[in-house]
Amino acid sequence: MNNETLERIKNKVKNLPMLPGVYIMKDVSGNIIYVGKAKKLKNRVSQYFINNYKQEKVKQMVFHVYDFDYIIVNSELDALNLEANLIKKNQPFY
């Protein structure tokens, strides 16, 4: 991930809502590489791009992220169900 991509993503993260949902990380080709759920999207997604300490697997995934999408849901349970369905459907690498 280059600095331009990182800055673009950080700006996008700043606009995320503090609502439950699912986030979908994509590589430069638009392939889904990771799907995750969050009680508060802004808090969870920002952890990937702001904190310096990460496990090696997470560092590798973040290195390949070019963009992300998100879907807001009504509850944590809805996020869990949607995450599971998206993982089954898309079979992301991470």
C-alpha positions, 0 to 999 in steps of 0.5 A, spaced: 500 500 500 502 506 498 502 513 501 496 515 497 492 509 498 493 510 505 491 517 506 485 516 501 483 510 506 484 514 512 479 519 509 474 514 508 475 511 515 474 518 518 467 518 515 464 512 517 458 511 522 459 509 529 453 504 527 453 496 527 455 493 520 460 489 516 466 492 512 469 489 506 476 489 504 478 489 497 485 489 493 487 493 487 483 489 482 477 489 486 477 482 489 474 481 496 480 479 501 477 480 507 470 481 510 469 483 518 463 485 522 463 491 527 459 494 533 461 501 531 464 501 524 468 507 525 472 504 531 473 497 528 475 499 521 480 505 523 484 500 528 487 497 521 489 503 518 491 507 525 494 503 530 502 501 529 501 494 532 498 489 528 499 481 528 503 479 521 497 476 518 493 483 519 499 487 516 499 482 510 492 483 509 492 491 510 498 491 505 493 488 500 487 493 501 486 498 496 479 500 498 473 498 502 466 498 502 461 497 508 454 495 509 450 498 515 445 494 519 440 494 525 444 490 530 450 486 532 446 480 530 445 482 523 452 484 522 454 477 524 449 474 520 451 478 514 458 477 515 457 469 515 453 470 509 458 474 505 464 470 507 460 463 504 459 467 498 465 470 497 470 466 500 475 472 501 483 470 502 484 472 509 
